[in-house]
Each structure stands twice: as structure tokens, then as C-alpha cells.
Amino acid sequence: MINIGVIGYGYWGPNLVRNFVEMPGVQVRKVSDFKPELLAKVQARYPTIQVTQDCRDIFTDPQIDAVAIVTPVSTHFDLALAALQAGKHVLVEKPMTTTSEQAMRLIEEAEKRNLVLMVDHTFVYTGAVRKMHDLVVTNVIGDIYYYDSVRVNLGLFQHDVNVIWDLAVHDLSIMDYILPSQPYAVSATGMSHVSGEPENIAYLTLFFEGNLIAHIHVNWLAPVKVRRTLIGGSQRMIVYDDLEPSEKVKIYDKGITVDDNTESLYQMLIGYRAGDMWAPHLEVKEALRTEALHFMKCIETSDRPITDGQAGLRIVRILEAATQSMKQQGRLIEIDTARVVA
């Protein structure tokens, strides 16, 4: 039996608690939140779970094996570090930390103590994203040309992070999982339309070695909710619409063929290929359930999580560079791609 403590019962915390409660071999022992009205909801729904306003009660409980941190990003580092130093495995909500230095510190602490450190990049555990990963790995798509995503809606406005750190982190974690390489530079532009608040609209362009490029549009001030991604390859193309109720991933046998055997560049012939479209069968299990099961399995087997601390660090480094670029009106910023050596 793995005993877990959950810190934070606001927006995402109840979903995590529900999944852990329903899993065999797992017991949610304590939930912590500084708001008594939220703890009252825990007690009403789960009478056997202990509640506390002091998260230190979770760190000092010798029966708790793991801690899930579901709090604002500004608190992630201190809480995760305290949990690791108390000998607890850690699952921390995205983004992992506010700086890459903090992320590296958590990685070092987890490795020193042989503990699991995992980041809640939930979309990586969806059936749709896992299917796209398989299509890329098995070369069904061919060489990847571009990743183009729109992720917009009206709200929820965040006060401690800008729209890049809130929405773009989803696409960055998906890209980190499915694309064959890492970006080396980013250009970002954005704007705030609420005085004193972080940027609510932003555009990111990420550059990779070769001819792969990625573009992400995120916006808290859109009249409609859109979650659509295009992935173009040399053999096939993918349309991923997360709001589709059934056929979230569609693969198009479309593309171009280039006849470069001509003597002149101006005589180069470009042909267009239009084949079938198909929508593959996707796993329908809740992504958060898949993620929670993966976290438990990694604790039991000491395996490295798919979204481990290194993945969290890579995303934070991109977010840092994008924020720096946005402050300089889109200046190209190189991304630190150095890795922590275990």
C-alpha cells in the first residue's frame, strides 16, 4: 500500500484526489490546504482522509510515502524540496518551478535520495498524444516539418504567471514528448490588456536544427475555445483537435512531391498528393488516471517517469527564454540545452 498526501485542493487537486482514491494499492492519507472551506469539502466527500491547514503535517508523517503538489507555481519549489528532504516521492503540477535553477536543485535532491520526481504534464498521458508519439516514432508521418498549435479561450486569467506559463506549457510538454529533437532558440511576442496583470496573449516560434519549426498561439482573451494542433510531415499530416468528442486525431495522406532533377531551380516541379484520411482508435482512459498509475508504478519499480524532472527542466528553460524574448519584443533567445548529470 502506497500512502499519499496531497497539498492543494483548489482547481486541480480534487481531480487528483479522486483518482488516487479510486486506485487499488493506494491510500490518500492526508490533504492539506490553507482554506478551511476546501478542507470541509474533502471531509464531506472522503470522511476517512485526514485534513490539515499545515502542509508540514504531511512532510512529518512517517506513513506518507509520496506527495502530490497542486498549488500555484510560485510555491512549487519550496514545497517539493521540503517533501524530497523528508524522504517523499513527489508529483508536482506544471510548470515544475519558476526558474531552471530551482528545477535543477529538485532533480539533484531527488537523485541524491533515490526518489521519484515527476511533473504533471497531463496531456502527455492522453490517448491522443500517445498515439501521435507512436506515429512519429514509427515514421508513419515521415520527417517532421512543423508543429502549429492554437490554444485559446476566454479566461481563466492567472495573476502569478503569464499566458505562456499557463497555456503554452501544455504544447511545450506535448512537443517535448513527440518531436524527435529539442528547440535551440525561441522568439516570443505578447501583450497584456489588463493593467498590472501578466500578458494574456502570446505567440511563440521555436527553432530546431534542420528545417523543423514550431509555432504556438495562446490567448486568455478569445471569444471561443480552440485546442487545435497541426503536425506536418514529409509522408503524412496530423490534425489534433482536443475538443472533438471522438475523432480527436486525424491522419491525412496528403503532402507534396518535389522533382528536383531539373537543371534550373525555376523549373523545379512540385506535385501535390491527396490520399485518404483516417482517425485511429484512441485509448479512452482518463489521462490523469493513466498519469497517477504511472507515478505509482515508478515508485514501486524505481523506473524513471516519462515526465520526469528532466522533462520539467526542459520546459522551464523554454518558458524562461520565451519570457525573456517577449520582454524584448520578440528577440531570438537561445535555449540552454545543457542537462543535469546524474
C-alpha positions as CSV (number, residue, x, y, z in Angstrom):
1,M,0.0,0.0,0.0
2,I,1.3,3.4,-1.0
3,N,0.2,6.3,1.2
4,I,0.0,9.7,-0.4
5,G,-0.5,13.2,0.8
6,V,-2.0,15.9,-1.4
7,I,-1.2,19.6,-1.0
8,G,-3.7,21.9,-2.6
9,Y,-7.4,21.2,-3.1
10,G,-8.4,24.1,-5.4
11,Y,-9.0,23.7,-9.1
12,W,-6.9,20.5,-9.9
13,G,-6.5,19.0,-6.5
14,P,-10.0,17.3,-6.3
15,N,-9.3,15.5,-9.6
16,L,-6.0,14.1,-8.3
17,V,-7.5,13.0,-5.0
18,R,-10.4,11.3,-6.8
19,N,-8.1,9.3,-9.0
20,F,-5.8,8.3,-6.2
21,V,-8.8,7.3,-4.0
22,E,-10.1,5.0,-6.8
23,M,-6.8,3.3,-7.4
24,P,-6.1,-0.1,-5.8
25,G,-3.0,-0.3,-3.6
26,V,-3.1,3.5,-2.9
27,Q,-4.4,5.4,0.1
28,V,-4.8,9.1,0.3
29,R,-3.9,9.7,3.9
30,K,-3.9,13.5,4.2
31,V,-5.0,16.5,2.2
32,S,-3.6,20.0,3.1
33,D,-5.0,23.4,2.1
34,F,-5.0,26.8,3.8
35,K,-8.7,27.3,3.1
36,P,-11.0,25.7,5.7
37,E,-13.9,25.7,3.3
38,L,-12.0,23.5,0.8
39,L,-10.9,21.1,3.6
40,A,-14.6,20.8,4.5
41,K,-15.3,19.6,1.0
42,V,-12.7,16.9,1.5
43,Q,-14.2,15.7,4.7
44,A,-17.7,15.7,3.3
45,R,-16.7,13.5,0.3
46,Y,-13.9,11.4,1.9
47,P,-14.5,11.0,5.7
48,T,-11.5,8.8,6.1
49,I,-9.0,11.2,4.8
50,Q,-7.3,13.4,7.3
51,V,-7.2,17.2,6.6
52,T,-4.8,19.9,7.8
53,Q,-4.1,23.6,7.1
54,D,-0.4,23.0,7.7
55,C,1.4,21.1,4.9
56,R,4.2,20.3,7.3
57,D,1.9,17.7,8.8
58,I,2.3,15.8,5.5
59,F,6.1,16.1,5.4
60,T,6.5,14.9,9.0
61,D,4.0,12.0,8.7
62,P,6.2,8.8,8.6
63,Q,3.4,6.8,7.0
64,I,3.2,9.0,3.9
65,D,5.3,7.7,1.0
66,A,4.6,10.3,-1.7
67,V,3.3,13.9,-2.0
68,A,1.3,15.5,-4.8
69,I,1.7,19.2,-5.0
70,V,-1.2,21.0,-6.6
71,T,-0.6,24.7,-5.7
72,P,0.4,27.9,-7.5
73,V,3.7,27.7,-9.4
74,S,5.4,30.2,-7.1
75,T,5.1,27.6,-4.2
76,H,6.3,24.5,-6.1
77,F,10.0,24.7,-5.4
78,D,9.8,25.2,-1.6
79,L,7.1,22.5,-1.2
80,A,8.7,20.0,-3.5
81,L,12.1,20.5,-1.9
82,A,10.7,20.0,1.6
83,A,8.9,16.9,0.5
84,L,12.0,15.4,-1.0
85,Q,14.1,16.3,2.0
86,A,11.5,14.5,4.1
87,G,12.1,11.4,2.0
88,K,8.8,11.5,0.0
89,H,8.4,10.8,-3.7
90,V,7.0,13.9,-5.5
91,L,4.4,14.6,-8.2
92,V,4.3,18.4,-8.9
93,E,1.8,20.3,-11.0
94,K,3.0,22.0,-14.2
95,P,5.1,24.1,-14.7
96,M,7.7,22.4,-12.4
97,T,9.2,25.6,-11.0
98,T,9.6,29.3,-11.7
99,T,13.3,29.0,-12.7
100,S,15.6,26.4,-14.2
101,E,17.9,26.8,-11.2
102,Q,15.1,25.6,-8.9
103,A,14.3,22.7,-11.3
104,M,17.9,21.6,-11.3
105,R,18.0,21.7,-7.5
106,L,14.9,19.5,-7.2
107,I,16.4,17.0,-9.7
108,E,19.7,16.8,-7.7
109,E,17.8,16.3,-4.4
110,A,15.6,13.5,-5.9
111,E,18.6,11.7,-7.5
112,K,20.6,12.0,-4.3
113,R,17.8,10.4,-2.3
114,N,16.8,7.9,-5.0
115,L,13.3,9.4,-5.0
116,V,10.8,9.7,-7.9
117,L,10.3,13.3,-9.1
118,M,7.5,13.6,-11.7
119,V,5.8,16.6,-13.3
120,D,2.1,16.7,-14.0
121,H,2.3,17.2,-17.8
122,T,-1.2,15.7,-18.1
123,F,-1.5,15.9,-21.9
124,V,1.4,13.5,-22.4
125,Y,-0.8,10.8,-20.8
126,T,-3.8,11.3,-23.1
127,G,-4.6,8.6,-25.7
128,A,-4.4,11.2,-28.5
129,V,-0.9,12.4,-27.6
130,R,0.4,8.9,-27.0
131,K,-1.0,7.9,-30.4
132,M,0.8,10.8,-32.1
133,H,4.0,9.8,-30.4
134,D,3.7,6.3,-31.8
135,L,3.0,7.7,-35.3
136,V,6.2,9.8,-35.1
137,V,8.4,7.1,-33.6
138,T,7.3,4.5,-36.2
139,N,7.9,7.0,-39.0
140,V,4.3,7.0,-40.3
141,I,4.5,10.8,-40.6
142,G,8.0,10.8,-42.1
143,D,10.3,13.7,-41.4
144,I,8.5,16.3,-39.2
145,Y,8.3,19.8,-40.9
146,Y,6.3,21.8,-38.4
147,Y,4.2,21.8,-35.2
148,D,1.5,24.5,-35.3
149,S,-0.9,25.0,-32.4
150,V,-3.7,27.3,-31.3
151,R,-4.8,27.1,-27.7
152,V,-7.2,30.0,-26.8
153,N,-10.2,30.7,-24.7
154,L,-11.9,33.3,-22.5
155,G,-10.1,33.1,-19.1
156,L,-9.1,31.8,-16.7
157,F,-6.8,34.8,-16.0
158,Q,-3.9,34.0,-13.8
159,H,-2.3,36.6,-11.5
160,D,1.1,35.0,-10.8
161,V,2.1,33.8,-14.3
162,N,1.6,35.0,-17.9
163,V,-0.4,33.1,-20.6
164,I,2.8,31.3,-21.8
165,W,3.4,29.7,-18.4
166,D,-0.2,28.8,-18.1
167,L,-1.3,27.6,-21.6
168,A,1.8,27.2,-23.8
169,V,3.3,24.8,-21.2
170,H,0.8,22.2,-22.5
171,D,2.0,22.4,-26.1
172,L,5.7,22.5,-25.0
173,S,5.2,19.3,-23.0
174,I,3.5,17.6,-25.9
175,M,6.3,18.7,-28.3
176,D,8.9,17.5,-25.8
177,Y,7.3,14.1,-25.8
178,I,6.5,13.6,-29.5
179,L,9.1,15.5,-31.5
180,P,12.4,13.9,-32.4
181,S,14.6,16.9,-31.3
182,Q,14.7,19.8,-28.9
183,P,14.4,23.5,-29.9
184,Y,17.6,25.6,-29.7
185,A,16.0,29.1,-29.8
186,V,12.7,30.8,-29.3
187,S,11.1,34.1,-30.4
188,A,8.0,35.3,-28.5
189,T,5.8,38.3,-28.6
190,G,2.9,39.1,-26.3
191,M,0.8,41.8,-24.7
192,S,-1.3,42.4,-21.5
193,H,-4.6,44.1,-21.9
194,V,-5.3,44.3,-18.1
195,S,-3.4,46.9,-16.3
196,G,-0.9,45.4,-13.8
197,E,-1.5,41.8,-14.9
198,P,0.7,39.4,-16.9
199,E,0.5,39.0,-20.6
200,N,-2.8,37.5,-21.7
201,I,-1.9,36.8,-25.4
202,A,1.3,35.5,-26.9
203,Y,2.9,34.0,-30.0
204,L,5.9,31.7,-29.8
205,T,8.1,30.5,-32.6
206,L,10.6,27.7,-31.8
207,F,13.5,26.8,-34.0
208,F,15.1,23.4,-34.3
209,E,18.1,22.0,-36.1
210,G,17.3,21.3,-39.7
211,N,14.0,22.5,-41.2
212,L,11.7,21.8,-38.3
213,I,9.8,24.8,-36.9
214,A,7.1,25.1,-34.3
215,H,4.6,27.9,-33.6
216,I,2.2,28.3,-30.7
217,H,-0.6,30.8,-30.2
218,V,-2.0,31.2,-26.7
219,N,-4.7,33.6,-25.6
220,W,-6.9,34.2,-22.5
221,L,-9.0,36.8,-24.3
222,A,-10.6,34.8,-27.2
223,P,-14.4,34.6,-27.7
224,V,-14.2,30.9,-28.4
225,K,-12.3,27.9,-27.0
226,V,-9.9,26.3,-29.5
227,R,-7.5,23.5,-28.9
228,R,-6.2,22.5,-32.4
229,T,-2.7,21.4,-33.5
230,L,-1.3,20.6,-37.0
231,I,1.7,18.5,-37.4
232,G,3.1,18.3,-40.9
233,G,5.4,15.6,-42.1
234,S,7.0,14.5,-45.3
235,Q,4.7,11.5,-45.6
236,R,1.5,12.4,-43.8
237,M,0.0,15.2,-41.7
238,I,-1.9,15.1,-38.4
239,V,-4.8,17.3,-37.2
240,Y,-5.3,17.0,-33.4
241,D,-8.4,18.7,-32.1
242,D,-8.7,18.1,-28.3
243,L,-12.3,19.4,-28.3
244,E,-13.5,16.8,-30.7
245,P,-15.7,14.3,-28.8
246,S,-14.5,11.2,-30.6
247,E,-12.1,11.6,-33.6
248,K,-9.5,13.8,-31.8
249,V,-6.7,12.7,-34.1
250,K,-7.0,12.6,-37.9
251,I,-4.2,11.5,-40.2
252,Y,-4.2,12.8,-43.7
253,D,-2.3,11.1,-46.5
254,K,-1.5,14.5,-48.1
255,G,1.7,16.3,-49.0
256,I,3.9,17.4,-51.8
257,T,6.4,15.8,-54.0
258,V,9.4,17.7,-55.4
259,D,11.1,16.9,-58.7
260,D,14.5,18.4,-58.3
261,N,16.1,16.6,-61.3
262,T,15.6,19.7,-63.5
263,E,18.6,21.8,-64.4
264,S,17.1,25.1,-63.2
265,L,15.6,25.9,-59.8
266,Y,12.9,27.8,-61.7
267,Q,11.9,24.6,-63.5
268,M,11.5,22.6,-60.2
269,L,8.2,20.8,-60.3
270,I,6.1,20.5,-57.1
271,G,3.4,17.9,-57.2
272,Y,0.5,17.5,-54.7
273,R,-0.5,14.2,-53.2
274,A,-4.0,13.8,-51.8
275,G,-4.9,10.4,-50.3
276,D,-7.2,9.1,-47.6
277,M,-7.9,10.4,-44.1
278,W,-8.3,8.1,-41.2
279,A,-9.0,8.5,-37.5
280,P,-7.1,5.9,-35.4
281,H,-8.7,4.3,-32.3
282,L,-7.6,6.1,-29.2
283,E,-7.4,4.9,-25.6
284,V,-10.3,6.4,-23.7
285,K,-9.0,6.1,-20.2
286,E,-8.8,9.4,-18.3
287,A,-5.3,10.9,-18.7
288,L,-5.0,11.8,-15.1
289,R,-5.7,8.2,-14.1
290,T,-3.0,7.0,-16.5
291,E,-0.6,9.5,-15.1
292,A,-1.4,8.6,-11.5
293,L,-0.9,4.9,-12.2
294,H,2.4,5.7,-13.9
295,F,3.5,7.6,-10.8
296,M,2.7,4.7,-8.5
297,K,4.4,2.2,-10.8
298,C,7.6,4.3,-10.9
299,I,7.6,4.4,-7.1
300,E,7.2,0.6,-6.9
301,T,9.8,-0.2,-9.6
302,S,12.2,2.8,-9.4
303,D,11.6,3.5,-13.1
304,R,12.1,7.0,-14.5
305,P,8.8,8.7,-15.3
306,I,8.0,9.8,-18.8
307,T,7.5,13.3,-17.5
308,D,10.4,13.3,-15.1
309,G,12.4,16.2,-13.6
310,Q,14.5,16.5,-16.7
311,A,11.4,16.9,-18.8
312,G,10.1,19.6,-16.4
313,L,13.5,21.3,-16.6
314,R,13.5,21.4,-20.4
315,I,10.1,23.0,-20.4
316,V,11.0,25.6,-17.8
317,R,14.1,26.6,-19.8
318,I,11.9,27.2,-22.8
319,L,9.5,29.2,-20.8
320,E,12.3,31.3,-19.3
321,A,13.7,32.0,-22.8
322,A,10.3,32.8,-24.2
323,T,9.6,35.3,-21.4
324,Q,12.9,37.0,-21.9
325,S,12.2,37.2,-25.7
326,M,8.7,38.6,-25.1
327,K,10.2,41.4,-22.9
328,Q,12.5,42.3,-25.8
329,Q,9.7,42.3,-28.4
330,G,10.5,39.0,-30.0
331,R,14.3,39.0,-30.0
332,L,15.6,35.5,-30.7
333,I,16.8,33.9,-27.5
334,E,18.9,30.7,-27.4
335,I,17.7,28.0,-25.1
336,D,20.0,26.4,-22.6
337,T,20.0,22.7,-23.6
338,A,22.6,21.5,-21.0
339,R,21.4,18.6,-18.9
340,V,21.9,17.7,-15.3
341,V,24.3,14.9,-15.0
342,A,23.1,12.2,-12.6
